[in-house]
Amino acid sequence: MDRTEPQLLSSVDGGVATVVISHPAKRNAMTAAMWRSLPELLERLAADPAVRVLVLTGAGDTFCAGADISTLRESAGEAQALAVAAEEALAAFPRPTLAAVRGFCVGGGSQLAAACDLRFAQEGALFGVTPAKLGIVYPSSSTRRLVSLVGPATAKHLLFSGELIGTERALRTGLVDEVLPDGDGLDGRVAAYAGVLASRSQLTQASAKEFAAGRRDRDAYWTGEARSSGDTAEGVAAFLERREPKFTYTTGGVGPTG
């Protein structure tokens, strides 16, 4: 495989699936083919019972510099639809998702990072939402997701200006959850945290993911899942016996989040 070609790379190790945005020639900008391939890739990973956590990152020293405009020959609406479909597929992934961000996280890159459940960044990373530089109407779903993370004022600052912000402001406003020092800090922290998530109950995680997304009609469903899963009994037994629990519940997907 030619690692210089624009593509999405994936691997699974220890319950953690890693998806790497790789387009070295253009700071990992997403081509039309990459946008199209992401939902299918996520579907395959969601169907793999060995996958308990997903980490999205970029190859080398940058996360994603947005969309590769030169490859988006469709109309502006069609090009945007590709990005939104990929973003929504990532947001709907049934297990915890974590963006590991270095360097530029701009435009479509910020859409993907925002669609993850959590975002860890290396010091010096830069974030920007840049449709105002291209005269593009930012999708309503993406705007709502951004507002839910950073609040209306910061969302307007980012959208109105297209200016980049650093990790200090990103952390302060809630755009990122943790900032790690240069070197191996980001990789080590992400690996350790992903391992923690992989060891926890998917029952708890999947239900929390739905409820946090605004679902108000699934209480009875998750109560039934809890009764039949065995995770609660295992968790209590492990606590009383002072051992690590061995949770067995798995989920292949979550319902609509609207």
C-alpha positions in Angstrom: 0.0 0.0 0.0 1.3 3.4 -1.0 1.2 5.5 2.2 1.7 8.7 0.2 -1.7 8.4 -1.4 -4.7 10.1 0.2 -6.5 7.4 2.3 -8.0 6.4 5.6 -5.9 3.8 7.4 -7.3 1.6 10.2 -6.1 -1.0 12.7 -7.5 -2.7 15.7 -5.4 -3.6 18.8 -6.5 -4.5 22.3 -10.1 -3.4 21.7 -9.0 0.0 20.3 -9.7 0.8 16.6 -7.4 3.5 15.3 -8.4 5.4 12.1 -5.7 7.6 10.6 -6.4 10.4 8.2 -3.5 10.2 5.7 -2.9 12.7 3.0 0.7 13.9 3.6 0.9 16.2 0.6 -1.9 18.4 1.8 -1.8 18.3 5.6 -4.2 15.4 5.7 -7.0 17.3 3.9 -9.9 15.0 3.1 -10.6 14.2 -0.5 -14.0 13.4 -1.8 -13.1 9.7 -1.9 -12.0 9.9 1.7 -15.2 11.5 2.8 -17.2 8.8 1.0 -15.2 6.0 2.5 -15.4 7.0 6.1 -19.0 5.9 6.8 -18.4 2.5 5.3 -15.2 2.1 7.3 -17.0 3.1 10.5 -19.8 0.6 9.7 -17.3 -2.2 9.4 -15.6 -1.3 12.7 -18.9 -1.0 14.5 -19.8 -4.5 13.3 -16.6 -5.9 14.8 -17.3 -7.1 18.4 -13.6 -6.8 19.2 -13.8 -3.0 18.9 -14.6 -1.2 22.1 -13.2 2.2 21.5 -12.3 4.3 18.4 -9.4 6.8 18.1 -9.3 9.2 15.1 -6.1 10.9 14.4 -3.9 12.3 11.5 -0.8 11.0 10.0 2.4 12.8 11.0 2.3 16.1 12.7 -1.2 17.3 11.8 -4.7 16.2 12.3 -6.6 17.4 9.2 -6.4 20.7 7.4 -10.0 20.4 6.1 -11.4 19.4 2.7 -9.1 19.0 -0.3 -11.0 21.5 -2.5 -9.2 20.4 -5.6 -10.8 17.0 -5.5 -14.3 18.2 -4.8 -15.7 18.6 -8.3 -19.3 18.3 -7.1 -21.4 21.3 -6.5 -20.9 23.1 -3.2 -24.0 21.4 -1.8 -22.9 17.9 -2.8 -19.4 18.4 -1.4 -20.9 19.6 1.9 -23.2 16.6 1.9 -20.3 14.2 1.8 -18.7 15.9 4.8 -21.9 16.0 6.8 -22.6 12.3 6.1 -19.1 11.4 7.3 -19.5 13.6 10.4 -22.9 12.1 11.3 -21.6 8.6 10.8 -18.8 9.4 13.3 -21.2 10.9 15.8 -23.4 7.8 15.6 -20.6 5.3 16.1 -21.9 3.1 18.9 -18.8 3.1 21.1 -16.7 5.9 22.6 -14.7 7.9 20.1 -11.7 10.0 20.8 -9.9 12.5 18.5 -6.1 12.8 19.0 -5.2 16.1 17.6 -1.8 17.5 16.5 -1.1 20.5 14.4 -3.9 21.8 12.2 -7.5 20.9 13.0 -9.3 23.1 10.5 -12.5 23.2 8.5 -13.6 19.6 7.8 -11.0 18.5 10.3 -12.8 20.4 13.1 -16.1 18.9 12.0 -14.7 15.4 12.5 -13.1 16.2 15.8 -16.3 17.8 17.1 -18.2 14.7 16.1 -16.0 12.6 18.4 -17.1 12.1 22.0 -13.8 13.5 23.4 -10.8 15.5 22.0 -7.3 15.3 23.3 -4.7 17.7 21.8 -1.0 18.3 21.8 0.2 21.7 22.8 0.5 23.9 19.8 -2.4 22.5 17.9 -4.6 25.0 16.0 -8.3 24.8 15.6 -10.5 26.7 13.1 -14.0 26.6 11.6 -13.4 28.4 8.2 -16.6 28.5 6.0 -16.6 32.3 6.2 -13.3 32.3 4.2 -15.1 30.4 1.3 -18.6 31.9 1.5 -20.1 28.6 2.6 -23.2 28.1 4.8 -22.0 25.9 7.6 -24.5 23.0 8.1 -27.1 23.4 10.8 -26.2 20.1 12.4 -22.5 21.0 12.5 -23.4 24.4 13.9 -25.5 22.9 16.7 -22.8 20.4 17.6 -20.2 23.2 17.8 -22.5 25.3 20.0 -23.1 22.4 22.3 -19.3 22.1 22.8 -18.2 25.7 23.1 -21.4 27.8 23.6 -23.0 30.3 21.3 -20.4 33.1 21.7 -17.3 31.1 20.9 -19.1 29.3 18.1 -20.0 32.7 16.6 -16.4 33.9 17.0 -15.1 30.8 15.1 -17.8 30.9 12.4 -17.9 34.6 11.9 -14.1 35.1 11.6 -12.6 31.8 10.5 -9.7 32.7 12.7 -7.6 29.9 14.3 -7.4 29.4 18.1 -4.7 27.6 20.1 -5.0 24.9 22.6 -5.2 27.2 25.6 -8.4 28.8 24.3 -9.7 25.5 22.9 -9.4 24.0 26.4 -10.9 26.9 28.2 -14.0 27.0 25.9 -14.5 23.2 25.9 -13.5 22.5 22.3 -10.9 20.1 23.7 -10.9 18.0 26.9 -7.2 17.7 27.6 -4.0 19.3 26.3 -0.8 17.3 26.4 2.8 18.4 26.2 5.0 18.0 23.1 6.7 14.7 22.6 5.0 11.4 23.4 2.5 12.9 25.9 -0.4 12.8 23.5 0.2 9.2 22.3 0.8 7.9 25.8 -2.3 9.6 27.3 -4.6 8.5 24.5 -3.4 4.9 24.6 -3.8 4.8 28.4 -7.2 6.4 28.3 -8.5 4.3 25.4 -7.4 1.3 27.4 -9.5 2.4 30.4 -12.5 2.9 28.1 -12.0 -0.5 26.6 -12.2 -2.1 30.1 -15.4 -0.4 31.1 -19.0 -1.4 30.5 -20.3 -0.9 27.0 -23.8 -1.0 28.5 -23.1 2.1 30.5 -21.2 3.8 27.6 -23.8 3.2 24.9 -26.7 4.3 27.1 -24.8 7.4 28.3 -24.0 8.2 24.6 -27.6 8.2 23.7 -28.8 10.1 26.7 -26.1 12.8 26.2 -27.2 13.2 22.6 -30.7 14.1 23.7 -32.6 10.8 23.5 -35.6 11.0 25.8 -37.5 7.9 24.7 -35.0 5.1 25.5 -35.2 4.7 29.3 -37.3 1.6 29.2 -35.1 0.1 26.5 -31.9 0.6 28.5 -33.5 -0.6 31.7 -34.4 -3.9 29.9 -30.9 -4.1 28.5 -29.4 -3.7 32.0 -31.6 -6.4 33.4 -30.6 -8.9 30.7 -27.0 -8.0 30.1 -25.3 -9.3 33.3 -23.0 -6.3 33.4 -24.5 -4.9 36.5 -24.2 -8.2 38.4 -20.7 -8.6 37.2 -19.8 -5.0 38.2 -21.2 -5.4 41.7 -19.6 -8.8 42.2 -16.2 -7.5 41.0 -16.4 -4.6 43.4 -17.2 -6.8 46.4 -14.5 -9.3 45.4 -12.0 -6.5 44.8 -11.1 -7.6 41.3 -11.4 -6.1 37.8 -14.8 -6.7 36.2 -15.1 -8.7 33.0 -18.0 -7.0 31.2 -19.6 -9.0 28.3 -22.3 -6.7 27.0 -21.7 -5.6 23.4 -23.7 -3.3 21.2 -23.7 -3.0 17.4 -25.2 0.4 17.2 -27.3 3.1 18.7 -30.6 4.6 17.5 -31.2 8.0 16.0 -29.9 10.9 18.0 -32.3 13.5 16.9 
